[in-house]
Amino acid sequence: MEKQAKDVYNNAARLKELMTARPMTAAQHAAINRKRIRDRRMLEDAREKRSGADELF
């Protein structure tokens, strides 16, 4: 639980930086979401393979 709290504070930005940043385009947002989904699926597949290997022995 401590680790989650630490990550929240490391991702902080100043208000001025947030207010003056250009908005993300739809294409950029879609690319980020596709990467996030691809990474999550890779992790899920790795977990399934690992748990499947344990069941064989």
C-alpha positions as CSV (number, residue, x, y, z in Angstrom):
1,M,0.0,0.0,0.0
2,E,2.9,2.3,0.7
3,K,4.2,1.9,-2.8
4,Q,0.9,3.1,-4.4
5,A,1.0,6.2,-2.3
6,K,4.6,6.9,-3.3
7,D,3.8,6.6,-7.0
8,V,1.0,9.1,-6.7
9,Y,3.3,11.7,-5.3
10,N,6.0,11.0,-7.9
11,N,3.6,11.8,-10.7
12,A,2.7,15.2,-9.5
13,A,2.9,18.2,-11.8
14,R,2.7,21.9,-11.1
15,L,-0.7,23.6,-11.8
16,K,0.8,26.0,-14.3
17,E,2.3,23.0,-16.3
18,L,-1.1,21.3,-16.3
19,M,-3.0,24.4,-17.3
20,T,-0.6,25.4,-20.1
21,A,-0.1,21.9,-21.6
22,R,-1.6,21.3,-25.0
23,P,-4.5,18.9,-25.1
24,M,-3.9,15.4,-26.3
25,T,-5.3,14.6,-29.7
26,A,-7.7,11.7,-30.2
27,A,-5.0,9.7,-32.1
28,Q,-2.5,10.2,-29.2
29,H,-5.1,9.1,-26.7
30,A,-6.0,6.0,-28.8
31,A,-2.3,5.1,-29.2
32,I,-1.7,5.3,-25.4
33,N,-4.8,3.2,-24.7
34,R,-3.7,0.6,-27.2
35,K,-0.2,0.4,-25.7
36,R,-1.8,0.1,-22.2
37,I,-4.1,-2.7,-23.3
38,R,-1.3,-4.6,-25.1
39,D,1.0,-4.4,-22.0
40,R,-1.8,-5.6,-19.7
41,R,-2.5,-8.5,-22.0
42,M,1.2,-9.5,-22.1
43,L,1.2,-9.5,-18.3
44,E,-1.9,-11.6,-18.1
45,D,-0.5,-14.1,-20.6
46,A,2.7,-14.3,-18.7
47,R,0.8,-14.9,-15.4
48,E,-1.3,-17.7,-17.1
49,K,1.8,-19.4,-18.5
50,R,3.6,-19.2,-15.1
51,S,0.6,-20.6,-13.2
52,G,0.1,-23.3,-15.9
53,A,3.7,-24.4,-15.6
54,D,3.3,-24.8,-11.8
55,E,0.3,-27.1,-12.4
56,L,2.4,-29.5,-14.5
57,F,4.7,-30.4,-11.6
